[in-house]
Each structure stands twice: as C-alpha cells, then as structure tokens.
C-alpha cells in the first residue's frame, strides 16, 4: 500500500514539473507531447 501511494505521489508531482525552455531546446522538448506553455516576464 505504501508503494502505491509513493508511485501516485511521484506521478502527481510530475504533472507540475517546470522546465526552462530556450530557443535551442524548444522544439526538442515539445515534440510529440501534450504540453502547456506559460509565457511570462520577470519584470
């Protein structure tokens, strides 16, 4: 039962994984995947 909750927790946390995208890695990171991209400015 503990393993189930651990796997469930890890799976759920990966839904909210953030990665910095650059011009160089943008196409590679989003190819053949469903993604949500948030654009923002730090200023």
C-alpha positions as CSV (number, residue, x, y, z in Angstrom):
1,X,0.0,0.0,0.0
2,X,2.9,2.4,0.8
3,X,4.4,1.7,-2.7
4,X,1.1,2.6,-4.3
5,X,0.9,6.0,-2.6
6,X,4.6,6.7,-3.3
7,X,4.0,6.0,-7.0
8,X,0.8,8.0,-7.0
9,X,2.6,10.9,-5.3
10,X,5.5,10.8,-7.8
11,X,3.2,10.6,-10.7
12,X,1.1,13.5,-9.5
13,X,4.1,15.7,-8.8
14,X,5.5,15.1,-12.3
15,X,2.3,16.8,-13.6
16,X,3.6,20.1,-12.3
17,X,7.2,19.8,-13.4
18,X,8.5,23.0,-14.8
19,X,11.4,23.4,-17.3
20,X,13.0,26.4,-18.7
21,X,12.7,26.5,-22.5
22,X,15.2,28.2,-24.7
23,X,15.3,28.7,-28.5
24,X,17.7,25.9,-28.7
25,X,15.7,23.2,-26.8
26,X,12.1,24.3,-27.5
27,X,11.4,22.0,-30.5
28,X,13.0,19.0,-28.8
29,X,11.1,19.5,-25.5
30,X,7.6,19.8,-27.0
31,X,7.8,17.4,-29.9
32,X,5.2,14.6,-29.8
33,X,3.9,15.7,-26.4
34,X,0.9,17.4,-24.9
35,X,2.3,20.5,-23.1
36,X,1.1,23.7,-21.5
37,X,3.5,26.6,-22.0
38,X,3.2,29.7,-19.8
39,X,5.0,32.8,-21.1
40,X,5.8,35.4,-18.6
41,X,8.1,38.4,-18.0
42,X,10.1,38.7,-14.7
43,X,9.9,42.5,-14.8
